[in-house]
Amino acid sequence: MSLLFALAKVGGQILTNEKVMEEISIGVTRGIQKLNGFFDTDGDGDVDQDDLQFMREYSDMLVSIWGQAAMADVVTEER
């Protein structure tokens, strides 16, 4: 229990450091921007319904391909 307490105490001290909090904020902001760029499939700067529809159709195609590949493996193994 004392190890957990020590880790929590050190973690609290680190998170109260202004420079650390600033760097964490910058990292989170960059991560959000990266995800936004990844999910914005039409490049309009906004993740909207069109982007989500595109990702759903893409994932449906991937699942279908994986299913067909699995069936092909089964047929190949049976021969």
N, CA and C atoms as a LAMMPS dump frame, in Angstrom:
ITEM: TIMESTEP
0
ITEM: NUMBER OF ATOMS
237
ITEM: BOX BOUNDS ff ff ff
-5.0000000000000000e+02 5.0000000000000000e+02
-5.0000000000000000e+02 5.0000000000000000e+02
-5.0000000000000000e+02 5.0000000000000000e+02
ITEM: ATOMS id mol type element x y z
1 1 1 N 0.813 -1.189 0
2 1 2 C 0 0 0
3 1 3 C 0.861 1.259 0
4 2 1 N 2.012 1.191 0.668
5 2 2 C 2.865 2.376 0.734
6 2 3 C 3.457 2.712 -0.635
7 3 1 N 3.695 1.688 -1.482
8 3 2 C 4.201 1.941 -2.83
9 3 3 C 3.154 2.701 -3.638
10 4 1 N 1.918 2.299 -3.537
11 4 2 C 0.83 2.988 -4.232
12 4 3 C 0.709 4.433 -3.749
13 5 1 N 0.828 4.633 -2.446
14 5 2 C 0.769 5.976 -1.884
15 5 3 C 1.935 6.817 -2.401
16 6 1 N 3.124 6.238 -2.449
17 6 2 C 4.309 6.956 -2.933
18 6 3 C 4.139 7.331 -4.404
19 7 1 N 3.641 6.407 -5.208
20 7 2 C 3.416 6.703 -6.625
21 7 3 C 2.383 7.812 -6.797
22 8 1 N 1.327 7.774 -6.009
23 8 2 C 0.299 8.816 -6.093
24 8 3 C 0.867 10.167 -5.673
25 9 1 N 1.713 10.174 -4.645
26 9 2 C 2.31 11.425 -4.171
27 9 3 C 3.232 12.021 -5.237
28 10 1 N 4.086 11.171 -5.842
29 10 2 C 4.993 11.645 -6.892
30 10 3 C 4.192 12.105 -8.105
31 11 1 N 3.179 11.336 -8.477
32 11 2 C 2.326 11.722 -9.602
33 11 3 C 1.647 13.053 -9.362
34 12 1 N 1.196 13.285 -8.149
35 12 2 C 0.578 14.553 -7.803
36 12 3 C 1.556 15.714 -7.902
37 13 1 N 2.784 15.479 -7.464
38 13 2 C 3.805 16.527 -7.555
39 13 3 C 4.147 16.836 -9.004
40 14 1 N 4.222 15.808 -9.82
41 14 2 C 4.536 16.018 -11.241
42 14 3 C 3.416 16.802 -11.912
43 15 1 N 2.178 16.442 -11.631
44 15 2 C 1.045 17.099 -12.282
45 15 3 C 0.81 18.521 -11.791
46 16 1 N 1.389 18.894 -10.651
47 16 2 C 1.261 20.273 -10.193
48 16 3 C 2.329 21.169 -10.81
49 17 1 N 3.286 20.576 -11.483
50 17 2 C 4.328 21.349 -12.143
51 17 3 C 3.732 22.007 -13.388
52 18 1 N 3.859 23.343 -13.489
53 18 2 C 3.265 24.082 -14.6
54 18 3 C 3.819 23.658 -15.956
55 19 1 N 5.131 23.456 -16.037
56 19 2 C 5.767 23.088 -17.306
57 19 3 C 5.271 21.711 -17.761
58 20 1 N 5.132 20.789 -16.829
59 20 2 C 4.643 19.454 -17.172
60 20 3 C 3.207 19.546 -17.681
61 21 1 N 2.385 20.321 -17.01
62 21 2 C 0.994 20.467 -17.44
63 21 3 C 0.913 21.113 -18.815
64 22 1 N 1.792 22.078 -19.089
65 22 2 C 1.821 22.723 -20.399
66 22 3 C 2.195 21.721 -21.495
67 23 1 N 3.199 20.891 -21.218
68 23 2 C 3.624 19.887 -22.192
69 23 3 C 2.543 18.833 -22.409
70 24 1 N 1.862 18.431 -21.345
71 24 2 C 0.751 17.474 -21.481
72 24 3 C -0.35 18.083 -22.338
73 25 1 N -0.652 19.352 -22.109
74 25 2 C -1.681 20.039 -22.889
75 25 3 C -1.297 20.093 -24.371
76 26 1 N -0.041 20.397 -24.648
77 26 2 C 0.428 20.437 -26.036
78 26 3 C 0.309 19.05 -26.674
79 27 1 N 0.698 18.018 -25.922
80 27 2 C 0.606 16.651 -26.439
81 27 3 C -0.822 16.239 -26.735
82 28 1 N -1.734 16.575 -25.84
83 28 2 C -3.151 16.246 -26.048
84 28 3 C -3.693 16.985 -27.264
85 29 1 N -3.345 18.264 -27.389
86 29 2 C -3.809 19.053 -28.533
87 29 3 C -3.302 18.463 -29.843
88 30 1 N -2.04 18.087 -29.878
89 30 2 C -1.484 17.476 -31.091
90 30 3 C -2.162 16.149 -31.4
91 31 1 N -2.446 15.368 -30.362
92 31 2 C -3.134 14.099 -30.565
93 31 3 C -4.526 14.29 -31.14
94 32 1 N -5.242 15.271 -30.619
95 32 2 C -6.585 15.555 -31.127
96 32 3 C -6.522 16.007 -32.577
97 33 1 N -5.545 16.854 -32.893
98 33 2 C -5.391 17.309 -34.278
99 33 3 C -5.074 16.143 -35.203
100 34 1 N -4.238 15.22 -34.75
101 34 2 C -3.88 14.052 -35.552
102 34 3 C -5.105 13.179 -35.801
103 35 1 N -5.882 12.934 -34.752
104 35 2 C -7.102 12.135 -34.914
105 35 3 C -8.106 12.832 -35.817
106 36 1 N -8.234 14.136 -35.664
107 36 2 C -9.158 14.889 -36.512
108 36 3 C -8.732 14.777 -37.975
109 37 1 N -7.438 14.871 -38.234
110 37 2 C -6.942 14.72 -39.603
111 37 3 C -7.18 13.328 -40.141
112 38 1 N -7.08 12.325 -39.275
113 38 2 C -7.305 10.938 -39.692
114 38 3 C -8.777 10.688 -40.009
115 39 1 N -9.667 11.216 -39.177
116 39 2 C -11.091 10.963 -39.356
117 39 3 C -11.751 11.887 -40.366
118 40 1 N -11.107 12.997 -40.713
119 40 2 C -11.668 13.927 -41.691
120 40 3 C -11.336 13.416 -43.088
121 41 1 N -12.141 12.481 -43.581
122 41 2 C -11.826 11.801 -44.843
123 41 3 C -12.036 12.67 -46.07
124 42 1 N -12.924 13.681 -45.978
125 42 2 C -13.16 14.522 -47.15
126 42 3 C -12.351 15.818 -47.128
127 43 1 N -11.549 16.021 -46.079
128 43 2 C -10.628 17.148 -46.026
129 43 3 C -11.262 18.51 -45.86
130 44 1 N -12.491 18.571 -45.333
131 44 2 C -13.14 19.879 -45.17
132 44 3 C -12.834 20.52 -43.815
133 45 1 N -11.999 19.881 -43.01
134 45 2 C -11.621 20.438 -41.722
135 45 3 C -12.581 20.128 -40.6
136 46 1 N -13.571 19.292 -40.869
137 46 2 C -14.578 18.977 -39.869
138 46 3 C -14.949 17.5 -39.996
139 47 1 N -15.009 16.81 -38.871
140 47 2 C -15.459 15.421 -38.883
141 47 3 C -16.979 15.466 -38.792
142 48 1 N -17.64 15.063 -39.882
143 48 2 C -19.094 15.151 -39.93
144 48 3 C -19.688 13.808 -40.35
145 49 1 N -20.975 13.802 -40.628
146 49 2 C -21.695 12.57 -40.957
147 49 3 C -21.133 11.904 -42.205
148 50 1 N -20.702 12.682 -43.187
149 50 2 C -20.124 12.099 -44.406
150 50 3 C -18.874 11.297 -44.089
151 51 1 N -18.039 11.822 -43.196
152 51 2 C -16.818 11.118 -42.813
153 51 3 C -17.144 9.815 -42.092
154 52 1 N -18.112 9.874 -41.176
155 52 2 C -18.495 8.671 -40.444
156 52 3 C -19.102 7.624 -41.371
157 53 1 N -19.897 8.053 -42.348
158 53 2 C -20.484 7.129 -43.313
159 53 3 C -19.395 6.454 -44.144
160 54 1 N -18.4 7.24 -44.574
161 54 2 C -17.288 6.684 -45.34
162 54 3 C -16.543 5.636 -44.522
163 55 1 N -16.266 5.941 -43.243
164 55 2 C -15.551 4.982 -42.387
165 55 3 C -16.378 3.726 -42.161
166 56 1 N -17.691 3.867 -42.031
167 56 2 C -18.544 2.685 -41.847
168 56 3 C -18.519 1.796 -43.095
169 57 1 N -18.645 2.418 -44.27
170 57 2 C -18.61 1.644 -45.507
171 57 3 C -17.254 0.956 -45.676
172 58 1 N -16.188 1.666 -45.343
173 58 2 C -14.846 1.101 -45.441
174 58 3 C -14.684 -0.092 -44.494
175 59 1 N -15.164 0.057 -43.253
176 59 2 C -15.05 -1.04 -42.296
177 59 3 C -15.922 -2.221 -42.714
178 60 1 N -17.094 -1.964 -43.289
179 60 2 C -17.948 -3.054 -43.783
180 60 3 C -17.237 -3.835 -44.89
181 61 1 N -16.554 -3.104 -45.775
182 61 2 C -15.813 -3.788 -46.844
183 61 3 C -14.673 -4.629 -46.284
184 62 1 N -13.955 -4.089 -45.286
185 62 2 C -12.858 -4.842 -44.683
186 62 3 C -13.363 -6.128 -44.028
187 63 1 N -14.466 -6.011 -43.292
188 63 2 C -15.024 -7.195 -42.635
189 63 3 C -15.443 -8.226 -43.676
190 64 1 N -16.028 -7.775 -44.772
191 64 2 C -16.437 -8.685 -45.835
192 64 3 C -15.227 -9.392 -46.445
193 65 1 N -14.176 -8.634 -46.69
194 65 2 C -12.954 -9.227 -47.264
195 65 3 C -12.361 -10.238 -46.299
196 66 1 N -12.312 -9.882 -45.002
197 66 2 C -11.773 -10.821 -44.016
198 66 3 C -12.624 -12.083 -43.952
199 67 1 N -13.938 -11.925 -44.039
200 67 2 C -14.816 -13.093 -44.02
201 67 3 C -14.595 -13.982 -45.227
202 68 1 N -14.452 -13.375 -46.398
203 68 2 C -14.182 -14.164 -47.605
204 68 3 C -12.831 -14.858 -47.507
205 69 1 N -11.838 -14.182 -46.959
206 69 2 C -10.515 -14.784 -46.796
207 69 3 C -10.584 -15.959 -45.821
208 70 1 N -11.375 -15.822 -44.764
209 70 2 C -11.524 -16.918 -43.801
210 70 3 C -12.188 -18.115 -44.462
211 71 1 N -13.191 -17.857 -45.281
212 71 2 C -13.857 -18.954 -45.979
213 71 3 C -12.901 -19.607 -46.979
214 72 1 N -12.075 -18.818 -47.627
215 72 2 C -11.114 -19.384 -48.576
216 72 3 C -10.137 -20.281 -47.855
217 73 1 N -9.722 -19.908 -46.647
218 73 2 C -8.814 -20.739 -45.865
219 73 3 C -9.459 -22.055 -45.495
220 74 1 N -10.736 -22.001 -45.119
221 74 2 C -11.436 -23.221 -44.736
222 74 3 C -11.505 -24.168 -45.912
223 75 1 N -11.863 -23.665 -47.094
224 75 2 C -11.966 -24.51 -48.287
225 75 3 C -10.603 -25.088 -48.63
226 76 1 N -9.553 -24.277 -48.536
227 76 2 C -8.202 -24.741 -48.866
228 76 3 C -7.782 -25.855 -47.912
229 77 1 N -8.098 -25.719 -46.612
230 77 2 C -7.706 -26.717 -45.64
231 77 3 C -8.466 -28.019 -45.821
232 78 1 N -9.688 -27.967 -46.301
233 78 2 C -10.493 -29.174 -46.465
234 78 3 C -9.998 -30.028 -47.622
235 79 1 N -9.343 -29.445 -48.585
236 79 2 C -8.909 -30.213 -49.757
237 79 3 C -7.761 -31.077 -49.487
